[in-house]
Amino acid sequence: MIKYLFYILLVNFPLQNNLKKAIKKYTNGKYEKAINILKTKNKKKNYDHYFYLGHSYSFVGKNELSILYYDTAINLNNQKDIAFFERGISYFLSGNSRKALDDINTAILINSENANYLINRGTIYYDLGMIDSACNDWQNAINMDNDVIDYSIIEINCN
């Protein structure tokens, strides 16, 4: 029994160790290195693995790839608002504002207290020509957090 437990610890240690190394690289802005670490062959991968892989790809401008990894992360845990938000940003940067809006809306349903989600949804609304909705989101974001956006942006775009 003790040998079995020891074996399980040894098998899982490289996975956790690689994830920690990758997150450290990610945190230091070394996204390509984080990607290389995360792409090593491990049998067991979790939400964090796929989320950080997707987020690293988004930081190097490979949003189509990031969406694939966010998809997997969301399939593993669909209660993480940040994954929907980040996938929405990747959709937006890939030119798919409709899917971006769906994901940002889901993120807001999970966590309605994040003013940055409203700012970004407002930007997507603005991109889709829904100016009143954009201005409403931006104003609501300022009401939540006065420092989240420069008010002059609202004055310029929301006459």
C-alpha positions, -999 to +999 in steps of 0.1 A: +000+000+000+028+024+009+046+016-024+014+024-043+009+058-026+045+066-032+041+057-069+010+080-072+030+108-057+059+103-081+036+101-111+017+133-102+047+153-091+061+161-126+026+173-136+023+197-107+060+207-110+056+215-147+025+235-141+042+255-113+072+261-136+049+272-165+029+295-142+061+311-130+072+317-166+037+330-175+038+354-145+072+367-156+058+374-191+077+345-207+047+331-225+065+311-252+085+293-225+052+287-205+037+272-237+067+249-242+065+236-206+027+232-208+029+213-241+051+186-227+033+152-227+016+146-194-013+122-190-033+141-165-041+177-173-064+200-153-083+233-158-053+254-148-031+236-174-055+244-202-064+279-190-027+290-187-019+274-221-048+293-237-039+326-220-002+322-229-013+317-266-035+348-264-005+369-252+016+358-281-012+367-306-024+332-314-060+337-305-074+309-326-052+285-306-060+301-273-097+296-280-092+258-284-075+256-250-100+279-233-127+255-247-110+226-229-106+245-197-143+255-198-153+219-205-134+210-173-149+238-152-177+260-166-180+280-134-148+301-139-158+335-152-123+344-162-121+316-187-153+328-204-140+364-203-106+355-218-121+333-245-144+362-253-115+386-257-098+360-280-129+358-301-131+396-303-094+398-313-101+371-339-129+392-354-159+373-340-177+399-319-209+378-316-192+349-299-172+373-279-204+389-266-218+355-257-188+347-236-185+380-219-222+378-210-216+344-195-187+358-175-210+386-162-237+360-153-211+342-132-195+373-117-215+405-121-191+425-098-162+428-123-162+463-138-136+452-164-161+428-178-186+456-184-159+478-200-150+450-225-186+442-232-192+479-238-164+478-263-179+448-281-213+465-281-197+496-296-180+474-323-214+459-331-229+494-335-249+491-303-238+525-290-265+529-263-257+495-248-220+503-249-225+536-231-247+520-205-221+493-198-193+519-195-213+541-172-223+511-150-186+501-149-177+536-137-204+534-111-188+501-098-152+514-100-145+550-107-110+543-118-117+515-142-119+538-173-111+573-183-144+592-182-134+612-213-138+580-234-175+580-225-178+618-232-163+613-266-182+582-276-215+587-258-230+620-267 
